[in-house]
Amino acid sequence: MVGRRPQDWSLRARILVITAVVSAVVGTTILVGYLTALNRILYDTATTSARDQANQVATLVLDQDHTPARALDEIPTQGALLQLLTSDGHVVAYSDRGVAGTALTHLRPAAGQTSTEQVDGIPSDPNDPYVLVIKGLDRAASDGSSILVVAVPLQTETAVVEGATGLLAGVGILLLGALLWLINRVITSALGRVEQIRAGVASIRATDRTTRVPVPTGDDEITRLATTMNTLLDRLERADQAQRGFVSNASHELRSPLTTIRMITETSPGGVDPNSTQVIASETLRMQHLVEDLLTLAKADDDGLGLRMVDVDIDDLVITAARRVRASTRLTVHTQVHATRISGDPLRLEQVMNNLVDNATRHASTSIALTCLTANDQAIIHVDNDGELVPEDQRLAIFDRFTRLQQSRDRDSGGSGLGLAIVQAIVAAHSGTVSVGESPQGWCRFTVRLPAPPLANTSHPGLDDQGETEPDTVTGSSL
């Protein structure tokens, strides 16, 4: 890690360094606080002991039956050093010859007052700290002495503090090392499982899309990460399969008209006759419709269809579709139309209607039925045909791209299998739904539901071009 920026370190290194720094700061703060409190307690204890001793000596010194020197001899010093001083610092009496020559302090409290001081050493023992208690005496009652000094050594307290410092520092270092070791083990275990997931993903090749990452045992975050990763891979595999199927089907659909056109041109060296020209035009139109359908679906997948929202009368679209079927087929058309207006793209909604009606026309035996109504703030469109029902297990798949039922393939109706997929995409863009089921009469029914505001318009089943009301069931080309 030398020479590298902290943000470039590995995750393990960053966690360990941050843990070490934070633990060291916290541990040092606690250690300093503890040692400060311990030192204060020991100092206060020594000072209290020195005060008590000073009071005892002062009592003897002030006793008329004792001279200052005799008083210092009779009191047990318990390791303390005693001095009696005059107001100008002259040593009157002492308990040890080592403090006979020089006053231990410059403090001169008044009679009855007590002062304390901590020094790093005294003349007879310059290397050890002492706590000094200085008590002012009544000079007249103390035979000329005015200051009593009690010096208590702090060697024991200092040794205790130093020993505690070393012991706690050593224990802190051991605990920090143990903590870093434990964290490193946890990180190694966690990152090891993450690395297995990463290696598993990296090993997946385009030619082997079934490989999945190993899922560790348990129910922790890493296990859920592996499960989520496998779920993502499943979705990607399905999307890849759908894309490959889409490309394959599109290629197949385009190959047929291109083959026809190529065959005609290659077998007509002297020029294309009128019949062949008509075939070429038909196949070219078929390719154009297929490419337009593919473009529509591509837009729906990419950034949306770019709808141009205006008010649209759905009943007009249904009536127009019914007229077109009557004019171009021999099927019987039943209509039941109510005034229905929504906000939508008129061209896209017309495409929905045309695709559904074309699908119904291809599968109908003799009749289709178109219904338009409003209920529960929804515009509802039913497109029924008396052909075979869509099997229940295929009622969702039928809206997939290039999906055609077997009966449609058998009849060679010419559909590309994109019409219903486009219907679903456009309806979804209008926040609606499309489904397939069975009508009350037992016919195959496609139903579109689109959001629509409530309208106060009255129903007018089956209006013709002149606005004349027709019965609910209209047949032939009477509309």
Residue pairs with C-beta under 8 A, 6 or more apart in sequence:
1 9
1 13
6 14
6 17
9 17
11 187
11 191
12 184
12 187
12 188
12 191
15 183
15 187
16 180
16 183
16 184
16 187
19 179
19 180
19 183
20 176
20 180
23 176
23 179
24 176
27 172
27 175
27 176
31 165
31 168
31 169
31 172
34 164
34 168
35 161
35 164
35 165
35 168
38 160
38 161
38 164
39 157
39 161
42 154
42 157
42 160
42 161
43 118
43 131
43 154
43 157
45 157
46 131
46 152
46 154
46 157
47 116
47 131
47 133
47 152
49 78
49 152
50 80
50 116
50 131
50 132
50 133
50 150
50 151
50 152
51 114
51 116
51 133
51 150
53 75
53 77
53 78
53 80
53 133
53 150
53 152
54 114
54 133
54 135
54 148
54 150
55 135
56 75
57 71
57 72
57 75
57 82
57 148
57 150
58 135
58 137
58 148
60 66
60 71
60 74
60 75
61 68
61 71
61 84
61 137
61 142
61 143
61 145
61 148
62 137
62 138
62 141
62 142
63 71
64 141
66 74
67 143
68 84
68 92
68 93
68 142
68 143
68 145
69 92
69 93
71 93
72 82
72 84
72 93
72 94
72 95
73 95
75 82
75 95
77 95
77 96
79 152
79 153
80 95
80 150
80 151
80 152
80 153
81 94
81 95
81 96
81 98
81 99
81 104
81 122
81 124
81 130
81 150
81 151
81 153
82 93
82 94
82 95
82 96
82 99
82 148
82 149
82 150
82 151
83 91
83 93
83 94
83 95
83 99
83 103
83 104
83 147
83 148
83 149
83 151
84 91
84 92
84 93
84 94
84 142
84 145
84 147
84 148
84 149
85 91
85 92
85 103
85 145
85 146
85 147
85 148
85 149
86 92
86 144
86 145
86 146
86 147
87 108
87 139
87 146
87 147
89 103
89 106
89 147
90 103
91 99
91 100
91 101
91 102
91 103
92 144
92 145
93 145
94 100
96 124
98 122
98 123
98 124
98 125
99 122
99 123
99 124
99 151
101 123
102 123
103 147
103 149
104 119
104 122
104 123
104 130
104 132
104 149
104 151
105 117
105 119
105 132
105 134
105 149
107 115
107 117
107 132
107 134
108 134
108 136
108 146
108 147
109 115
109 134
109 135
109 136
109 147
110 136
111 136
111 137
111 138
111 139
111 146
112 136
112 138
113 135
113 136
114 133
114 134
114 135
114 136
115 133
115 134
116 131
116 132
116 133
116 134
117 131
117 132
117 134
118 129
118 130
118 131
118 132
118 154
119 129
119 130
119 132
120 126
120 129
121 127
121 128
121 129
121 130
122 130
122 151
125 153
128 153
128 154
128 155
128 158
129 153
129 154
129 155
129 158
130 151
130 152
130 153
130 154
131 151
131 152
131 154
132 149
132 150
132 151
132 152
133 149
133 150
133 152
134 147
134 148
134 149
134 150
135 147
135 148
135 150
136 146
136 147
136 148
137 145
137 146
137 147
137 148
139 145
139 146
190 222
193 216
193 222
193 226
194 222
194 225
196 213
196 214
196 216
197 213
197 214
197 222
197 225
197 226
197 229
200 211
200 212
200 213
200 214
201 213
201 229
201 233
203 211
204 211
204 233
205 211
209 233
209 236
209 237
209 240
210 237
212 230
212 233
213 226
213 229
213 230
213 233
214 226
215 223
215 226
215 227
215 230
216 222
216 223
216 226
217 223
242 401
245 401
245 402
246 401
246 402
249 401
249 402
249 417
250 290
250 294
250 402
253 290
253 402
253 416
253 417
254 287
254 290
257 283
257 284
257 286
257 287
258 283
258 287
260 279
260 280
260 283
261 280
261 283
261 284
264 272
264 276
264 279
264 280
265 272
265 280
268 276
272 280
286 414
289 416
290 416
290 418
293 416
293 418
293 419
293 422
294 418
296 305
296 351
296 422
296 425
296 426
297 401
297 418
297 421
297 422
297 425
299 305
299 306
300 422
300 425
300 426
300 428
300 429
304 429
305 345
305 348
305 425
305 426
305 429
307 344
307 345
307 348
307 429
307 430
308 345
308 346
308 347
309 343
309 344
309 345
310 343
310 344
310 345
310 346
311 341
311 342
311 343
312 341
312 342
312 343
312 344
312 345
312 346
312 349
313 339
313 340
313 341
314 340
314 341
314 342
314 349
314 372
314 379
314 381
314 450
314 452
315 337
315 338
315 339
315 340
315 372
317 346
317 349
317 350
317 353
318 335
318 337
318 353
318 370
318 371
318 372
318 381
319 335
319 337
319 463
319 479
320 350
320 353
321 353
321 354
321 357
321 370
322 333
322 335
322 370
322 474
322 479
323 477
323 479
324 354
324 357
325 331
325 333
325 357
325 361
325 368
326 333
326 476
326 477
326 479
327 477
329 361
331 361
331 364
331 366
331 367
331 368
332 366
332 367
332 368
332 475
332 476
333 367
333 368
333 369
333 370
333 474
333 475
333 476
333 479
334 367
334 368
334 369
334 370
334 473
334 474
334 475
335 369
335 370
335 371
335 461
335 462
335 473
335 474
335 479
336 369
336 370
336 371
336 372
336 373
336 461
336 462
336 472
336 473
337 370
337 371
337 372
337 460
337 461
337 462
337 463
338 372
338 373
338 374
338 457
338 459
338 460
338 461
339 374
339 455
339 457
339 458
339 459
339 460
340 372
340 373
340 374
340 379
340 452
340 455
341 379
341 452
341 453
341 455
341 457
342 379
342 430
342 450
342 451
342 452
342 453
344 430
344 450
345 426
345 430
348 426
348 429
348 430
349 426
349 430
351 422
351 426
352 422
352 423
352 426
352 427
352 448
353 381
355 419
355 420
355 422
355 423
356 381
356 383
356 423
356 446
356 448
357 368
357 370
357 383
358 415
358 419
359 383
359 415
359 419
359 420
359 446
360 368
360 383
360 384
360 385
360 387
360 444
360 446
361 368
361 385
362 408
362 411
362 413
362 415
363 385
363 387
363 388
363 407
363 408
363 413
363 444
364 385
364 386
364 387
365 385
365 386
365 387
366 386
367 385
367 386
368 383
368 384
368 385
368 386
369 382
369 383
369 384
369 385
369 439
369 443
370 381
370 382
370 383
370 384
371 380
371 381
371 382
371 384
372 379
372 380
372 381
372 382
373 379
373 380
373 459
374 380
374 452
374 454
374 455
377 451
377 452
377 453
377 454
378 449
378 450
378 451
378 452
379 448
379 449
379 450
379 451
379 452
380 447
380 448
380 449
381 447
381 448
381 449
381 450
382 439
382 445
382 446
382 447
383 445
383 446
383 447
383 448
384 439
384 441
384 443
384 444
384 445
384 446
385 443
385 444
386 443
386 444
387 443
387 444
388 407
388 444
389 438
389 442
389 444
390 398
390 405
390 436
390 444
391 405
394 405
395 435
395 436
395 437
397 403
398 405
398 420
398 436
399 420
399 421
399 423
399 424
399 434
400 421
401 417
401 418
401 421
402 416
402 417
402 418
402 421
403 417
403 420
403 421
404 415
404 417
408 415
420 434
423 434
423 448
424 434
427 433
427 434
427 448
427 450
430 450
430 451
431 450
431 451
432 448
432 449
432 450
432 451
433 448
433 449
434 446
434 447
434 448
434 449
435 446
435 447
436 444
436 445
436 446
436 447
437 445
437 447
438 444
438 445
439 445
460 469
461 469
461 470
461 471
461 472
462 469
462 470
462 471
462 472
462 473
462 474
462 479
463 469
463 470
464 470
464 478
464 479
465 479
470 478
470 479
